[in-house]
Amino acid sequence: MEIDQAQLTDSFRQAQKLCEGFFNDENCDEAHYTQALNLLNVITKSVKEQGIFSPNEEFAEIKTEHLKYVLIPFYLGDTHGRLMKDRKDSVKKSTVRL
């Protein structure tokens, strides 16, 4: 299921709010981490499907409204690093993203 640009922006804001809450020790539990990861994975898939970033694109060529999506790998890495379940796998996934 592909989501449109408005839904993508709303989903990103929701994921960003969750992740920034983790930095402030809000909702720091496995359920919220999993919720954030699921949402971030949907957003990542949609960004790829919509071709928002091109492999041969320079940073200066990225549209201003799309710059926020550059944070997705950081949010994924940080959230994976917070998971305690399957710790070895979580750290590995976190390291790949960060």
Buried (B, 14 or more C-beta within 10 A) or exposed (E): EEBEEEEBBEBBEBBBEBBEBBEEEEBEEEEBBEBBBEBBEBBBEBBEEBEBBEEEEEEEEBEEEBEEBEBBBEBBBBBBBBBEEEEEEBEEBBEEBE
